[in-house]
Amino acid sequence: MSLLIPIGVSYDSDPDRVEKILVQEAQKAAGEIAGFLKEPPPFVRFIPGFGDSSLNFTLICQIAEYVDQYLVQHELRKRIFKRFKEEGIEIPFPIRTVYLKQAKEQI
């Protein structure tokens, strides 16, 4: 059964490097996390693509049973977060700029 995990990174990130790290972490985790299958091997697609504040990727991997998705996502996301931190890859959040307009004085 396929498991699709969406992951967003900063626009400052190199897409090839992000893809490589995601695949490496998934390959290391496959077989270590219950229900996470090694075959077929995990892969990444740059979809849905360009977001408002992030480059959006999808990590695609295989799990044994539907219920395995929760533990696999939980453990894999922690590993990815730590690895991104080590590699200096930022996971962005939306930033809003608010401009306040001053009222004109009455004459």
C-alpha positions as CSV (number, residue, x, y, z in Angstrom):
1,M,0.0,0.0,0.0
2,S,1.4,3.4,-0.9
3,L,1.9,6.1,1.6
4,L,2.2,9.7,0.4
5,I,3.9,12.2,2.8
6,P,3.8,15.9,1.9
7,I,6.8,17.9,2.9
8,G,7.5,21.6,2.3
9,V,10.8,23.4,2.4
10,S,12.1,26.9,2.0
11,Y,12.4,28.4,-1.5
12,D,16.1,28.8,-0.6
13,S,16.5,25.0,-0.7
14,D,18.1,23.0,-3.6
15,P,15.4,20.6,-4.9
16,D,17.9,17.9,-5.8
17,R,19.4,18.0,-2.3
18,V,16.0,17.9,-0.7
19,E,15.1,14.9,-2.8
20,K,18.3,13.1,-2.0
21,I,17.9,13.6,1.8
22,L,14.3,12.5,1.8
23,V,15.1,9.3,0.0
24,Q,18.1,8.6,2.2
25,E,16.1,9.0,5.4
26,A,13.3,6.9,4.1
27,Q,15.6,4.1,3.0
28,K,17.3,4.1,6.4
29,A,13.9,4.0,8.1
30,A,12.5,1.2,6.0
31,G,12.8,-2.0,7.8
32,E,13.5,-0.2,11.1
33,I,9.9,1.1,11.6
34,A,7.3,-1.6,11.9
35,G,5.2,-1.9,8.7
36,F,7.5,0.3,6.6
37,L,8.5,-1.8,3.6
38,K,11.9,-1.6,1.8
39,E,10.5,-2.7,-1.6
40,P,9.5,-1.1,-3.8
41,P,12.0,1.6,-2.7
42,P,10.8,5.1,-1.6
43,F,11.0,8.0,-4.0
44,V,10.2,11.7,-4.2
45,R,8.2,13.8,-6.6
46,F,8.2,17.6,-6.7
47,I,4.5,17.8,-6.5
48,P,2.3,19.6,-5.8
49,G,5.2,22.0,-6.5
50,F,5.3,25.7,-5.8
51,G,3.4,26.8,-2.7
52,D,2.7,30.2,-1.2
53,S,5.7,30.0,1.1
54,S,7.3,26.6,0.3
55,L,8.6,24.2,-2.3
56,N,6.3,21.2,-1.8
57,F,7.4,17.6,-2.3
58,T,5.7,14.3,-1.8
59,L,7.7,11.4,-0.4
60,I,6.1,8.1,-1.6
61,C,6.8,4.9,0.2
62,Q,5.2,1.5,0.8
63,I,3.6,0.2,4.0
64,A,2.3,-3.3,4.8
65,E,-1.1,-2.3,6.2
66,Y,-3.4,0.7,6.3
67,V,-2.9,1.1,10.0
68,D,0.9,1.3,9.6
69,Q,0.7,4.8,8.1
70,Y,0.4,6.5,11.5
71,L,3.6,5.1,13.1
72,V,5.5,5.4,9.8
73,Q,4.6,9.0,9.3
74,H,5.3,9.8,12.9
75,E,8.8,8.3,13.0
76,L,9.8,9.4,9.5
77,R,8.7,13.0,10.0
78,K,10.9,13.2,13.2
79,R,13.9,11.8,11.3
80,I,13.4,14.2,8.4
81,F,13.0,17.2,10.8
82,K,16.2,16.3,12.6
83,R,18.1,15.7,9.3
84,F,16.8,19.0,7.8
85,K,18.0,20.8,10.9
86,E,21.5,19.2,10.6
87,E,21.6,20.1,6.9
88,G,20.4,23.7,7.3
89,I,17.2,23.1,5.3
90,E,14.4,25.3,6.6
91,I,10.8,24.2,6.9
92,P,9.0,27.5,6.4
93,F,5.8,28.9,7.7
94,P,3.6,31.6,6.2
95,I,4.7,35.1,7.0
96,R,2.2,38.0,6.6
97,T,3.1,41.6,6.4
98,V,0.4,44.0,7.6
99,Y,0.6,47.7,6.5
100,L,-1.3,50.1,8.7
101,K,-2.5,53.2,7.0
102,Q,-2.6,56.4,9.0
103,A,-5.7,58.6,8.7
104,K,-5.3,62.1,7.3
105,E,-5.7,64.9,9.7
106,Q,-8.8,67.1,9.5
107,I,-8.2,70.8,8.7
